[in-house]
């Protein structure tokens, strides 16, 4: 059988191991970082992976011995070819574009030559193949693998490339991050403001909330919610990304040891946005969006994610982060614990109208420094949004009183149009009589 060497622009992906991620030890809830990444009784550790063929894809099919793991070549005939055995398989994946790079990993847009679709590949960066970092990477894969939800990106496959770097393949989400949207809104872009009214922004927020609520129901805390980890697709679909710091909600579940190569200060993002830098170490997360208790390194529950969600919503509607004056991560960690956001007095932005008061009250309840004063759960937040959609806005000030009264009158008018019309006529007549009486007197 003849083979065609992979082209130099192909992405080197290889199965590497029959089982790529070592399953947890029986009777233990924790990953053992001292054990090699091997299949039980199978192909051995990463060092046992067979040498790569020229082009970086692993040995081609006719060069593999029976005990070698299968290399990543196409198995389906290409369009227009007869459905016969493939004499010239091509590499399964071809890199198209680097989507982003952080301190712990990078994400690439890749063409799947078998299925004919774009996918995204996240792999660990060179030099970070330590046991503790691998344990955290494996936790991310298994965490996302449990979360089958429309607002959470699904994982398709896992593997090890010829350089020994673990990766996973996931859905490629076309669109833009919430951070990009906020920046354009803040810049006053008229098309973006026309597309993202306050109600549309609340719809996007609800998509984020649905994803996190699903994760909480599954017993998983995200811990790194921020605009850079939320994608809004071309058709308005909302996807929550990057579950690399996610942990079980069970406070008794131990935290994996930090990677020695990344445990010091922070993980800068590709964009260099100081608000989006993720710290990895004793305090994990993004300082600008973490809760006060997370900044203090305390045990976390669902209310920590709720705080982060509401910080994002506050920024999305007000177009200014409440800690925008702070210039470094340590100052932000202090500010998270001490600075009270001006929730009900957002500065008016020249490119948008006044933020609806009921939305401001909604945000305020989720950004309380005392977690006992926040929403008890994401389900409670969803219920509040359901009530808002039905016109049942809680009365919390004179503005929301007026809003609720008008909505109730509208509801009566819709259900009983004739009675509402009669009441309207009587009110007009009463006002007219009062005016005449006042003029005569």
VENWOMO-V802740 format. One line per field, one symbol per residue. psi: psi as a letter, one per 20 degrees, with the letter a starting at -180 (. if undefined). burial: I if it has 24 or more other C-alpha atoms within 12 Angstrom, else O. Layout:
# VENWOMO-V802740
psi: ???
burial: ???
This chain:
# VENWOMO-V802740
psi: pqqpqqqijqpnpqggqgohppqqqpjqjqpoiiqqnqqojcjarhijpqqqrpijjrprgjiqrhiqqprnrqiqqqpiqqmrpohmqrqgqpphqphqpahirqpqpqpohghlqprpppqqqqikkrgghhghghggghghhimnqhjppqphrrrprijjpqrqprpoopbqqhgggghhghijohhghhhmrhhhhhgghhgghgghgggghjkppgilprhijpporhjjqppprnkhjqqqioiipqpqpqphijjffroqrhijohijpppobgopaoghjqrghhhikrqqahighgggghgggghhhikpqikiipirghhhhghhhhpoqmgjlpppphirappphhhghgghhikphohiirqhrhhhghhghghghjjmppoirhghggggghhghggghghmhghhgghgghggggggghggghgg.
burial: OOOOOIOOOIIIIIIIIIIIIIIOOOOOOIIIIOOIIIOOOOIIIIOIIIIIIOIIIIIIIOOOOOOIIIIIIIIIOOOOOOOOOOOOIIIIIIIOOOIIIIIIIIIIIIIIIOOOOIIIIIIIIOOIIIIIIIIIIIIIIIIIIIIOIOIIIIIOIIIIIIIIIIIIIIIIIOOIIIIIIIIOIIOOOOOOIOOIIIOOIIIIIIIIIIIIIIIIOIOIIIIIIIIIIIIIOOOIIIIIIIIIIIIIIOOOOOIIIIIOIIOOIIIIIOOOIIIIIIIIIOIIIIIIIIIIIIIIOOIIIIIIIIIIIIIIIIIIIIIIIIIIOOOOIIOIIIIIIOIOIOIIOIOOOOIIOOIIIIIIIIIIIIIIIOIOOIIIIIIOIIOIIOOIOOIIIIOOOOOIOOOIOOOOOOOOOOOOOOOOOOOOOOOOOOOOOOOOOOOOO
